[in-house]
Amino acid sequence: MPLIPEEPQIHESVPGPRATPAAGRTAPTPRPVPGPGPRPVPRRPGSPGPNRGSAATPSAPSQRTTGDAAKLGPPAAAAKLAPPAASATSTGPQIQLIPASPEGALDAADEAVDLLLDSGRAPGDILVLTTGEQHPWAAHELSFGDASYWAQQDAGDDVFYAATAAGRATARPVVVVAVNGGADDAVARALPEATRRAGTLLIVCGDPERINALITVGV
């Protein structure tokens, strides 16, 4: 008498849509990506960014130790972000340096923004500048035209991302610079300009040796 094979059991480890046997495997449902404004905005995987209208709270990144920080001229830089009440010195904003490679500078800047928001900073207080390629948020918003892009800066109710060379980027209490590329002379000019745009706090994410060598050139 032939044996009847036992019917296999299906164990679901991840909830989601089932594929119909007749049609074969179904196409995955596109997942909306949260972002500021009514349009979906691309975000770096695993990194924070403008997320207006989303109820999800980003996971806190690992804390950096002060031993990882490098000196970026007066005052001394520290990887630990300042609280909202931090005040500028008589010579300018407080300056902090977060060591990062050019490839990791954007991620470090996103983590810095996340920590600032967690510490109580208002999103509209923060400007993020890049010395190399645009932040994905800025690149996406610019695809809809300059007018709508800069209108979001003028609204002043969310984190704004721009290139260091963008002359229309206005001053904000906190400026975060991601040194993610760019020629030395361009970076040397961008750092003092970022300092002038920062009201109370300037955070620079990049290679400490390169930044310390260039900051005196651009002053």
Backbone hydrogen bonds, N-H to C=O, Kabsch-Sander energy under -0.5 kcal/mol:
donor,donor_aa,acceptor,acceptor_aa,energy
11,H,9,Q,-0.6
12,E,10,I,-0.6
13,S,11,H,-0.6
24,G,20,T,-1.1
41,V,33,V,-1.0
47,S,44,R,-2.3
54,S,51,N,-1.7
68,D,65,T,-1.9
69,A,66,T,-1.1
72,L,73,G,-0.6
86,A,83,P,-2.1
89,T,92,G,-1.9
92,G,89,T,-1.1
94,Q,200,T,-2.7
96,Q,202,L,-2.8
98,I,204,V,-2.9
100,A,206,G,-1.6
104,G,101,S,-0.6
105,A,101,S,-1.0
108,A,104,G,-2.3
109,A,105,A,-2.4
110,D,106,L,-2.4
111,E,107,D,-2.3
112,A,108,A,-2.2
113,V,109,A,-2.3
114,D,110,D,-2.2
115,L,111,E,-2.5
116,L,112,A,-2.4
117,L,113,V,-2.5
118,D,114,D,-2.3
119,S,115,L,-1.8
120,G,117,L,-1.0
121,R,116,L,-2.4
125,D,122,A,-2.1
126,I,123,P,-1.6
127,L,174,V,-2.2
128,V,160,F,-3.0
129,L,176,V,-3.2
130,T,162,A,-1.5
131,T,178,A,-2.1
133,E,180,N,-0.5
139,A,135,H,-2.5
140,H,136,P,-2.2
141,E,137,W,-2.6
142,L,138,A,-2.6
143,S,139,A,-0.8
143,S,140,H,-0.7
144,F,141,E,-1.5
145,G,142,L,-1.7
149,Y,145,G,-1.6
150,W,146,D,-2.9
151,A,147,A,-1.6
152,Q,148,S,-1.0
152,Q,149,Y,-0.8
153,Q,149,Y,-0.8
154,D,150,W,-2.2
155,A,151,A,-1.8
156,G,152,Q,-1.1
160,F,126,I,-1.8
162,A,128,V,-2.5
164,T,130,T,-2.6
166,A,163,A,-1.8
167,G,165,A,-0.9
169,A,166,A,-1.4
172,R,197,R,-1.8
174,V,125,D,-2.5
175,V,201,L,-2.3
176,V,127,L,-3.0
177,V,203,I,-3.3
178,A,129,L,-3.1
178,A,176,V,-0.5
179,V,177,V,-0.7
179,V,205,C,-3.1
180,N,178,A,-1.9
187,V,183,A,-2.4
188,A,184,D,-2.6
189,R,185,D,-1.5
190,A,186,A,-2.0
191,L,187,V,-2.1
193,E,189,R,-1.3
194,A,190,A,-2.5
195,T,191,L,-1.9
196,R,192,P,-1.9
197,R,193,E,-1.4
198,A,194,A,-1.2
199,G,172,R,-2.1
200,T,173,P,-3.0
201,L,173,P,-2.1
202,L,94,Q,-3.2
203,I,175,V,-2.7
204,V,96,Q,-2.8
205,C,177,V,-3.4
206,G,98,I,-1.6
206,G,204,V,-0.6
211,I,207,D,-2.5
212,N,208,P,-2.8
213,A,209,E,-1.7
214,L,210,R,-1.9
215,I,211,I,-2.6
216,T,212,N,-0.7
218,G,214,L,-2.0
219,V,215,I,-0.8
